[in-house]
Amino acid sequence: MRWQIGLALTVLGLCGFVPGVNAQSITAAADGTATQVQVGDRTYTITGGSRAGDNLFHSFQAFGLAPHEVADFLASPQVGNILSRVTGGDPSLIHGLIQVTGSNANLYLMNPAGIVFGAGAQLNVSGDFTATTATGIGWGGDRWFHAFGANDYSQLVGTPSLFAFDTLQPGAILNAGELQVAAGQQLALLGGRVANTGRLHAPAGEIVVAAVPGTSRVRLSQTGSLLSLEVEVPTNASGQILPIRALDLPQLLTGSGLDASQVGTAAIAGQIDVAGIQGGNVTVVGDRVGLWQAEIDASGTQQGGQVRLGGNWRGGDGLWAAQQVFVAADSQIRVDAEGRGNGGTAIVWADETTQFYGQVSARGGAIAGDGGFIEVSGQQFLDFQGQADASAPHGLAGTLLLDPADLEIVAETGNLASLPVGFATGPLSAQLSATVLNSATSNIILEATNTITFSAAVKVAAAGIGLQATANNGITVNADLITNGGAVTLQADADGNGGALTLNNATLNTGSGDITLTGRGHPGAAGGGTGGTGHRPQQQPPDHHPAATSRSPAAAVRAVRVLTNQMELR
């Protein structure tokens, strides 16, 4: 397959691509920061630096490790954050171990020219670890730890939360190693382009991967949510445009199948793992976000975690949104509960186009627990030919939300052999295979900004699985809608602007579930109770699990059949 990963070979040959890498080691910068580097047998012991409160600052002319080499940051127990910068202008190639001794401090490594973690790269840190190609790390106001030039360290106290990317082409980050932090900690990779083909591991913790477009500011909250992305003028501390020879990630990825050709692209393969007793949190954002042969696991033995790929729930505030998201057929996302507990939340969102061909699951626990919440949405275009599972063997099924601008349910949309292998270059069809709905193990919510059309029959096989379709400008049903006890809700006028619900020679039959029909903001219902033997699809925010609904009277109607030309609700 074209997207199979051959990046390990590329990384091993990296020295021929990156200027200055062959001569690289760890050397202190002579800039008054007072960093000292003692070279031993395969170990660089790093001491000194500049202290401000519980922060310790280091400055390096070069920072790189050959296989089996160790960079050992020594710090006292009182140090809470170690912040280091690389000023020489060459990318950091790291094939060895980075560790912190004597402190549980968080470690920051900043090199605007780029950072590569090779196949042998590892971490041994007790706190958080952040690798970034930002040009500054900030605390708010004018308090910045600049990647170049002088810094007033006495003002830089407390934990930073800002990252400045003051270049038109921010440097790239590539991980082909195995980077792991301690349980409950955060691992963050923030660069202009970010690619992972190795393993990122934060047991029951948090992993943040952000591909940041140039001339931007990123704010990272204490819980790891990317709160804002602000466009600003690209300057250094003296107001000059920064001339940085940044790492050319597309060149390094040649032949790998990963597409990181544009700044702001996050290309993920390999593993991202935050599984634990309580599943952790994974956030991957950028202008374009792609998964190829990727496995993201936020499962928990007691509770599934959260994965946000490309944006927040329904593209909401609190996280900047991707323009495009691509998930290949060989990629999977898991937020399952594995014992007693509820499935977690998985969000896949793009403001423009989402192509989803992989697998995503938010299953309830094998012993007890409800299914979780899955959203796969493209605000303009959605091509969903993947698999989603929010089932619960001993609880209530969860929910799958699909949310494009327009949607047509058809008999078939394609086959695996002809699936795209990369980001779309133009508009996509607004079609969804009825097979996705027929085989659903989760309650289905279809939402469209414009219209929804059922051109093929839907026959949901699983007992109690409900179907809810909501559109602003009308719903047309040209084929049968049948469930096995699950409720059917059709709302054709969600915004109150006159959308019509039209049924053409169609049968709606739920067996024992309710049918609710709404057009032009005025509800019309068949069987208009509040429940059936199945419960309604979840309508709460995704951090809530669906609750069982009450039973309707036995006499309630459970089927609507249109025998002649047309029935229209307005």
C-alpha positions as CSV (number, residue, x, y, z in Angstrom):
1,M,0.0,0.0,0.0
2,R,1.2,3.5,-0.8
3,W,0.8,4.7,2.8
4,Q,3.0,2.0,4.4
5,I,5.6,3.5,6.6
6,G,9.3,3.2,5.7
7,L,10.4,6.1,7.9
8,A,12.8,4.2,10.1
9,L,15.2,3.9,7.2
10,T,14.8,7.6,6.4
11,V,15.7,8.5,10.0
12,L,18.7,6.3,10.1
13,G,20.0,8.2,7.0
14,L,19.1,11.6,8.4
15,C,22.6,12.9,8.8
16,G,23.0,13.3,5.1
17,F,19.9,15.7,5.0
18,V,20.5,18.0,8.0
19,P,23.3,20.5,7.9
20,G,25.8,20.2,10.7
21,V,24.3,17.0,12.3
22,N,27.4,14.9,11.8
23,A,29.4,17.2,14.1
24,Q,26.6,17.7,16.6
25,S,27.0,17.2,20.3
26,I,25.8,19.1,23.4
27,T,27.7,22.3,23.9
28,A,26.8,25.2,26.1
29,A,26.1,28.7,24.6
30,A,28.4,31.4,25.7
31,D,25.6,33.9,26.3
32,G,25.7,34.4,30.1
33,T,23.1,31.8,31.0
34,A,25.9,29.9,32.9
35,T,25.0,26.5,31.5
36,Q,27.8,24.0,32.1
37,V,28.2,20.7,30.2
38,Q,30.6,18.0,31.5
39,V,31.4,15.3,29.0
40,G,31.9,11.8,30.4
41,D,31.7,8.3,29.0
42,R,28.7,8.6,26.7
43,T,27.0,11.0,29.2
44,Y,26.6,14.8,29.0
45,T,26.0,16.1,32.5
46,I,24.3,19.4,32.5
47,T,24.6,21.7,35.5
48,G,24.6,25.5,36.2
49,G,22.1,27.6,34.3
50,S,20.1,30.6,35.5
51,R,17.6,30.2,38.3
52,A,14.4,32.2,38.7
53,G,12.0,31.1,41.5
54,D,11.5,27.4,40.8
55,N,12.5,27.7,37.2
56,L,16.0,26.7,35.9
57,F,17.1,28.0,32.4
58,H,19.7,26.5,30.1
59,S,21.1,27.7,26.8
60,F,22.9,25.4,24.3
61,Q,24.8,26.2,21.1
62,A,24.1,22.7,19.9
63,F,22.0,19.8,21.4
64,G,22.1,16.3,19.9
65,L,22.8,12.7,21.0
66,A,24.2,9.7,19.2
67,P,22.9,6.3,19.9
68,H,23.4,5.2,23.5
69,E,24.4,8.7,24.6
70,V,22.8,10.4,27.6
71,A,21.9,14.0,28.3
72,D,21.5,14.3,32.1
73,F,20.0,17.5,33.5
74,L,21.0,17.8,37.2
75,A,18.6,19.9,39.4
76,S,17.7,20.3,43.0
77,P,14.4,19.1,44.3
78,Q,13.1,22.7,44.5
79,V,13.3,23.1,40.7
80,G,9.8,22.8,39.2
81,N,10.6,23.6,35.5
82,I,13.7,23.2,33.5
83,L,13.6,25.3,30.3
84,S,16.3,24.9,27.7
85,R,16.9,26.5,24.3
86,V,19.2,25.7,21.4
87,T,20.6,28.8,19.7
88,G,23.0,27.5,17.1
89,G,20.6,27.4,14.2
90,D,20.9,23.7,13.4
91,P,18.2,21.0,14.2
92,S,18.6,18.7,17.1
93,L,19.1,15.0,16.2
94,I,18.5,12.9,19.3
95,H,19.1,9.2,19.2
96,G,19.9,8.7,22.9
97,L,18.4,9.2,26.3
98,I,17.3,12.5,27.9
99,Q,16.9,12.4,31.7
100,V,16.4,14.6,34.7
101,T,18.3,13.7,37.9
102,G,17.5,15.1,41.4
103,S,14.2,16.7,40.6
104,N,10.7,15.9,39.5
105,A,10.8,19.0,37.3
106,N,9.0,19.5,34.0
107,L,11.5,19.6,31.1
108,Y,11.1,21.9,28.0
109,L,13.4,21.6,24.9
110,M,13.1,24.5,22.5
111,N,14.9,24.6,19.1
112,P,13.3,26.7,16.3
113,A,15.4,24.9,13.7
114,G,13.8,21.6,14.3
115,I,13.9,18.5,16.5
116,V,14.3,14.9,15.4
117,F,13.9,12.0,17.9
118,G,15.5,9.0,16.2
119,A,14.8,5.3,16.6
120,G,16.8,5.1,19.8
121,A,15.4,8.2,21.5
122,Q,14.0,7.8,25.0
123,L,13.0,9.9,28.1
124,N,13.6,9.4,31.8
125,V,11.8,12.3,33.4
126,S,9.4,12.4,36.3
127,G,7.5,15.5,35.2
128,D,6.0,16.7,31.9
129,F,8.1,16.9,28.8
130,T,7.6,19.5,26.0
131,A,9.5,19.6,22.8
132,T,8.9,22.7,20.6
133,T,10.2,24.6,17.7
134,A,8.7,27.8,19.0
135,T,10.8,31.0,19.1
136,G,9.7,31.8,22.6
137,I,8.0,30.3,25.7
138,G,5.9,32.8,27.7
139,W,4.1,33.6,30.9
140,G,1.9,36.5,29.6
141,G,2.6,40.2,29.0
142,D,6.2,40.8,28.0
143,R,7.6,37.9,30.0
144,W,9.2,35.6,27.4
145,F,12.0,33.1,27.3
146,H,13.3,33.9,23.9
147,A,15.0,31.3,21.7
148,F,17.5,33.9,20.6
149,G,19.1,36.9,22.3
150,A,19.1,38.1,25.9
151,N,16.5,37.2,28.5
152,D,15.6,38.8,31.8
153,Y,15.3,35.5,33.8
154,S,14.3,37.2,37.0
155,Q,10.9,38.0,35.5
156,L,10.3,34.4,34.3
157,V,8.8,32.7,37.3
158,G,5.9,30.3,37.5
159,T,4.8,27.7,35.0
160,P,4.7,29.0,31.4
161,S,1.6,28.5,29.1
162,L,2.4,30.4,25.9
163,F,4.4,29.4,22.8
164,A,5.3,32.0,20.2
165,F,6.0,30.9,16.6
166,D,7.5,34.1,15.1
167,T,8.6,32.6,11.8
168,L,6.8,32.2,8.5
169,Q,8.0,28.5,8.3
170,P,8.3,27.1,11.9
171,G,10.6,24.2,12.4
172,A,9.4,20.6,12.3
173,I,9.4,17.9,14.9
174,L,9.8,14.2,14.0
175,N,9.6,11.3,16.4
176,A,10.7,7.8,15.4
177,G,11.7,6.8,18.9
178,E,9.9,5.8,22.1
179,L,9.1,8.8,24.2
180,Q,7.4,8.1,27.5
181,V,6.7,10.2,30.6
182,A,5.6,9.0,34.0
183,A,2.0,8.0,34.8
184,G,-0.4,11.0,34.9
185,Q,2.1,13.4,33.2
186,Q,1.9,15.3,29.9
187,L,3.9,14.8,26.8
188,A,3.7,17.6,24.2
189,L,5.2,18.1,20.7
190,L,4.6,21.6,19.3
191,G,6.0,22.5,15.9
192,G,5.3,23.9,12.5
193,R,5.0,20.4,11.2
194,V,4.8,17.3,13.4
195,A,5.2,13.7,12.4
196,N,5.2,10.6,14.6
197,T,6.2,7.1,13.4
198,G,7.4,5.9,16.8
199,R,5.6,5.6,20.1
200,L,4.3,8.4,22.4
201,H,3.3,7.1,25.9
202,A,1.8,8.8,28.9
203,P,0.0,6.2,31.0
204,A,-3.3,7.7,32.2
205,G,-1.8,11.1,31.3
206,E,-2.0,13.5,28.4
207,I,-0.4,13.8,25.0
208,V,-0.7,16.9,22.9
209,V,0.5,17.1,19.3
210,A,0.1,20.5,17.6
211,A,1.2,21.5,14.2
212,V,1.3,25.3,14.3
213,P,1.1,27.6,11.3
214,G,3.7,30.4,11.1
215,T,3.4,33.8,12.9
216,S,1.2,32.3,15.7
217,R,0.8,32.2,19.4
218,V,-0.4,29.0,21.1
219,R,-1.8,29.0,24.7
220,L,-1.6,25.7,26.5
221,S,-3.8,25.5,29.6
222,Q,-2.9,23.5,32.7
223,T,-5.1,20.7,31.5
224,G,-3.5,20.7,28.1
225,S,-6.4,22.2,26.1
226,L,-5.1,24.4,23.3
227,L,-7.2,27.5,24.1
228,S,-6.2,29.9,21.3
229,L,-4.2,30.4,18.1
230,E,-3.4,34.0,17.3
231,V,-1.8,35.3,14.2
232,E,1.0,37.9,14.9
233,V,3.9,39.5,13.0
234,P,7.0,37.3,12.8
235,T,9.8,39.1,14.7
236,N,12.5,38.4,17.2
237,A,13.1,40.2,20.5
238,S,14.6,43.1,18.5
239,G,11.7,43.3,16.1
240,Q,13.5,41.7,13.2
241,I,12.2,38.8,11.1
242,L,13.9,35.6,12.2
243,P,16.2,34.0,9.6
244,I,16.1,30.3,10.7
245,R,17.3,27.4,8.7
246,A,14.4,25.1,9.7
247,L,14.3,21.3,9.4
248,D,12.7,20.2,6.0
249,L,10.3,17.6,7.2
250,P,8.8,16.8,3.8
251,Q,12.3,15.9,2.6
252,L,12.8,13.6,5.6
253,L,9.5,11.9,5.0
254,T,10.2,11.1,1.3
255,G,8.9,7.6,0.6
256,S,7.1,7.2,3.9
257,G,3.6,7.8,2.6
258,L,3.0,10.5,5.2
259,D,2.0,13.9,3.8
260,A,3.5,16.8,5.8
261,S,4.1,19.0,2.8
262,Q,2.4,22.1,4.3
263,V,3.2,24.0,7.5
264,G,0.5,23.3,10.0
265,T,0.4,19.6,9.2
266,A,0.3,16.8,11.9
267,A,1.1,13.4,10.4
268,I,0.6,10.5,12.8
269,A,1.7,6.9,12.4
270,G,3.0,4.5,15.1
271,Q,1.4,4.6,18.5
272,I,0.0,7.3,20.9
273,D,-0.9,5.6,24.2
274,V,-2.5,7.1,27.3
275,A,-4.2,4.0,28.5
276,G,-4.4,3.3,32.2
277,I,-6.8,2.7,35.0
278,Q,-8.5,5.9,33.9
279,G,-8.0,6.5,30.2
280,G,-6.0,9.7,29.5
281,N,-6.4,12.5,27.0
282,V,-5.0,12.9,23.5
283,T,-5.2,16.1,21.5
284,V,-3.9,16.3,17.9
285,V,-4.4,19.6,16.1
286,G,-3.2,21.5,13.1
287,D,-4.5,23.0,9.8
288,R,-4.3,19.4,8.5
289,V,-4.3,16.3,10.6
290,G,-3.6,12.8,9.1
291,L,-3.4,9.3,10.5
292,W,-1.6,6.5,8.6
293,Q,-1.0,3.1,10.2
294,A,-1.7,4.9,13.5
295,E,-3.0,3.6,16.8
296,I,-4.3,6.0,19.4
297,D,-5.3,4.3,22.7
298,A,-7.0,6.2,25.5
299,S,-8.7,3.2,27.0
300,G,-9.1,2.6,30.7
301,T,-9.8,-0.4,32.9
302,Q,-12.4,1.7,34.8
303,Q,-13.2,4.6,32.4
304,G,-12.4,5.4,28.8
305,G,-10.5,8.6,28.1
306,Q,-10.7,11.3,25.5
307,V,-9.3,11.7,22.0
308,R,-9.7,15.0,20.1
309,L,-8.5,14.8,16.5
310,G,-8.7,18.1,14.6
311,G,-11.0,19.9,17.0
312,N,-13.5,20.0,19.7
313,W,-17.1,18.6,20.0
314,R,-19.1,20.0,17.1
315,G,-16.1,22.3,16.4
316,G,-16.8,24.2,19.5
317,D,-14.7,26.8,21.3
318,G,-11.7,25.9,23.3
319,L,-9.6,24.2,20.6
320,W,-8.6,25.6,17.3
321,A,-10.0,23.5,14.4
322,A,-8.3,21.7,11.5
323,Q,-9.3,22.5,7.9
324,Q,-8.8,18.9,6.9
325,V,-8.6,15.5,8.7
326,F,-7.7,12.2,7.1
327,V,-7.8,8.8,8.8
328,A,-6.6,5.9,6.8
329,A,-8.2,2.5,6.8
330,D,-5.3,1.0,8.8
331,S,-5.6,3.5,11.6
332,Q,-7.6,3.1,14.8
333,I,-8.8,5.2,17.8
334,R,-9.8,3.6,21.1
335,V,-11.4,5.2,24.2
336,D,-12.9,1.9,25.6
337,A,-13.6,0.9,29.1
338,E,-12.1,-2.5,29.6
339,G,-13.6,-3.7,32.9
340,R,-16.2,-1.8,34.8
341,G,-16.8,1.6,33.4
342,N,-18.2,3.8,30.7
343,G,-16.6,4.3,27.3
344,G,-14.9,7.6,26.7
345,T,-15.2,10.4,24.1
346,A,-13.6,10.4,20.6
347,I,-14.0,13.5,18.5
348,V,-12.8,13.8,14.8
349,W,-13.5,17.3,13.4
350,A,-12.6,19.5,10.5
351,D,-13.9,22.9,9.6
352,E,-13.8,21.9,5.9
353,T,-13.3,18.2,5.0
354,T,-13.1,15.0,7.1
355,Q,-12.1,11.7,5.4
356,F,-12.5,8.8,7.8
357,Y,-11.8,5.2,6.7
358,G,-10.4,3.7,9.9
359,Q,-11.8,2.3,13.2
360,V,-13.0,4.1,16.3
361,S,-14.4,2.6,19.4
362,A,-15.8,3.9,22.7
363,R,-17.1,0.6,24.2
364,G,-18.5,0.2,27.6
365,G,-16.8,-2.2,30.0
366,A,-16.8,-5.9,29.6
367,I,-18.3,-6.4,33.1
368,A,-20.4,-3.2,33.4
369,G,-20.8,0.3,32.0
370,D,-22.3,2.2,29.1
371,G,-21.0,3.0,25.7
372,G,-19.3,6.4,25.1
373,F,-19.6,9.2,22.5
374,I,-18.1,9.3,19.1
375,E,-18.2,12.2,16.7
376,V,-16.9,12.1,13.1
377,S,-17.7,15.4,11.4
378,G,-16.6,17.7,8.5
379,Q,-18.4,21.0,8.6
380,Q,-18.5,21.2,4.8
381,F,-17.7,17.7,3.6
382,L,-17.6,14.3,5.2
383,D,-16.6,11.0,3.7
384,F,-17.2,8.3,6.3
385,Q,-16.4,4.8,5.2
386,G,-15.0,3.6,8.5
387,Q,-16.2,1.6,11.5
388,A,-17.5,3.0,14.8
389,D,-18.4,1.0,17.9
390,A,-19.9,2.5,21.1
391,S,-21.6,-0.6,22.2
392,A,-21.9,-1.9,25.7
393,P,-22.3,-5.6,26.4
394,H,-23.8,-5.0,29.9
395,G,-25.0,-1.4,29.6
396,L,-26.6,1.2,27.4
397,A,-25.2,1.7,23.9
398,G,-23.4,5.0,23.3
399,T,-23.7,7.4,20.3
400,L,-22.2,8.1,16.9
401,L,-22.6,11.7,15.6
402,L,-22.0,12.4,11.9
403,D,-22.3,16.1,11.1
404,P,-21.6,17.5,7.5
405,A,-23.3,20.3,5.6
406,D,-25.4,18.0,3.4
407,L,-25.9,14.3,3.6
408,E,-27.5,11.6,1.3
409,I,-27.9,8.0,2.5
410,V,-27.2,5.7,-0.5
411,A,-26.9,2.0,-1.0
412,E,-23.1,2.0,-1.5
413,T,-20.3,4.6,-1.6
414,G,-17.3,2.6,-2.7
415,N,-14.9,-0.2,-1.6
416,L,-11.8,-0.5,0.4
417,A,-9.6,-1.1,-2.6
418,S,-10.4,2.4,-4.0
419,L,-10.2,4.4,-0.8
420,P,-8.2,7.6,-1.0
421,V,-4.7,7.5,0.6
422,G,-4.3,11.2,1.5
423,F,-5.8,14.6,1.9
424,A,-8.6,15.5,-0.5
425,T,-7.7,18.2,-3.1
426,G,-11.3,19.2,-3.9
427,P,-14.9,18.8,-2.8
428,L,-16.2,15.4,-1.8
429,S,-19.6,13.8,-2.4
430,A,-22.1,14.2,0.4
431,Q,-23.0,10.5,0.6
432,L,-23.1,7.9,3.4
433,S,-23.6,4.2,2.8
434,A,-26.8,2.7,4.4
435,T,-24.5,-0.2,5.4
436,V,-23.0,2.1,8.1
437,L,-26.4,2.6,9.6
438,N,-27.7,-1.0,9.1
439,S,-24.7,-2.4,11.0
440,A,-24.6,0.2,13.7
441,T,-24.0,-0.9,17.3
442,S,-24.3,2.7,18.6
443,N,-27.2,5.2,18.5
444,I,-26.9,7.3,15.4
445,I,-27.3,11.1,15.2
446,L,-27.1,12.6,11.7
447,E,-26.9,16.4,11.7
448,A,-26.7,18.6,8.6
449,T,-26.5,22.3,8.2
450,N,-28.5,22.1,5.0
451,T,-30.4,18.9,4.0
452,I,-30.5,15.1,4.6
453,T,-31.9,12.7,2.0
454,F,-32.6,9.0,2.5
455,S,-32.2,7.5,-1.0
456,A,-31.7,4.0,0.2
457,A,-33.5,1.9,2.8
458,V,-32.1,1.8,6.3
459,K,-32.7,-1.4,8.3
460,V,-30.9,-1.2,11.7
461,A,-30.3,-4.8,12.8
462,A,-29.1,-4.3,16.4
463,A,-31.9,-4.2,19.1
464,G,-32.7,-0.9,20.7
465,I,-30.4,1.2,18.4
466,G,-32.0,4.6,17.6
467,L,-31.7,6.9,14.6
468,Q,-32.0,10.7,14.9
469,A,-31.7,12.9,11.8
470,T,-31.6,16.7,12.2
471,A,-31.3,19.2,9.4
472,N,-31.8,23.0,9.1
473,N,-33.2,23.0,5.5
474,G,-35.2,19.9,5.2
475,I,-35.2,16.1,5.3
476,T,-36.5,13.9,2.4
477,V,-37.2,10.2,3.0
478,N,-37.4,8.2,-0.3
479,A,-36.9,4.8,1.2
480,D,-37.9,2.7,4.3
481,L,-36.5,3.5,7.7
482,I,-36.7,0.4,10.0
483,T,-35.2,-0.2,13.4
484,N,-35.3,-3.1,15.8
485,G,-36.9,-1.3,18.7
486,G,-34.9,1.8,18.5
487,A,-36.6,5.3,18.4
488,V,-36.6,7.2,15.1
489,T,-36.6,11.0,15.3
490,L,-36.6,13.2,12.2
491,Q,-36.3,17.0,12.7
492,A,-36.3,18.9,9.4
493,D,-36.3,22.4,10.7
494,A,-33.7,22.6,13.5
495,D,-33.1,26.4,13.1
496,G,-36.8,27.3,12.6
497,N,-36.3,28.7,9.1
498,G,-38.8,26.6,7.2
499,G,-37.2,23.2,6.5
500,A,-39.8,20.6,5.4
501,L,-40.0,16.9,6.2
502,T,-41.0,15.0,3.1
503,L,-41.8,11.3,2.9
504,N,-42.1,9.6,-0.5
505,N,-43.5,6.0,-0.6
506,A,-41.6,5.2,2.6
507,T,-42.3,3.1,5.6
508,L,-41.1,4.1,9.1
509,N,-41.2,1.1,11.4
510,T,-39.5,0.8,14.8
511,G,-41.2,-2.3,16.2
512,S,-41.4,-1.0,19.7
513,G,-39.6,2.3,19.6
514,D,-41.1,5.8,19.2
515,I,-41.3,7.8,16.0
516,T,-41.1,11.6,16.2
517,L,-41.5,13.8,13.1
518,T,-40.9,17.5,13.1
519,G,-41.1,20.0,10.2
520,R,-41.0,23.9,10.2
521,G,-40.4,24.0,13.9
522,H,-43.8,22.4,14.7
523,P,-43.7,18.8,16.0
524,G,-45.8,16.1,14.4
525,A,-45.5,12.7,16.0
526,A,-46.5,9.1,15.6
527,G,-46.4,7.3,18.9
528,G,-45.5,10.6,20.5
529,G,-44.5,9.2,23.9
530,T,-41.0,9.8,25.4
531,G,-39.6,6.4,24.9
532,G,-39.8,2.8,23.7
533,T,-38.0,-0.3,24.6
534,G,-34.8,1.4,23.2
535,H,-33.6,4.8,24.5
536,R,-33.2,7.9,22.4
537,P,-29.9,8.8,20.9
538,Q,-27.7,10.9,23.2
539,Q,-28.3,14.7,22.9
540,Q,-26.1,15.8,25.8
541,P,-22.5,17.0,25.5
542,P,-20.1,14.1,24.9
543,D,-18.9,13.8,28.5
544,H,-22.4,12.5,29.4
545,H,-23.5,9.0,28.8
546,P,-27.0,8.1,27.5
547,A,-29.6,7.4,30.1
548,A,-32.4,4.9,29.8
549,T,-35.8,6.4,28.9
550,S,-39.2,5.6,30.3
551,R,-41.5,3.1,28.7
552,S,-44.4,4.3,26.5
553,P,-48.0,2.9,26.9
554,A,-48.5,-0.4,25.0
555,A,-51.0,1.2,22.7
556,A,-48.6,3.8,21.3
557,V,-48.2,3.6,17.5
558,R,-44.8,2.3,16.3
559,A,-45.0,2.6,12.5
560,V,-45.8,5.1,9.8
561,R,-46.5,4.0,6.2
562,V,-46.9,6.3,3.3
563,L,-48.7,4.4,0.5
564,T,-49.3,7.1,-2.0
565,N,-47.3,9.8,-3.6
566,Q,-46.1,12.0,-0.7
567,M,-46.5,13.2,2.8
568,E,-45.0,16.5,3.8
569,L,-44.8,18.2,7.2
570,R,-44.3,21.9,7.1
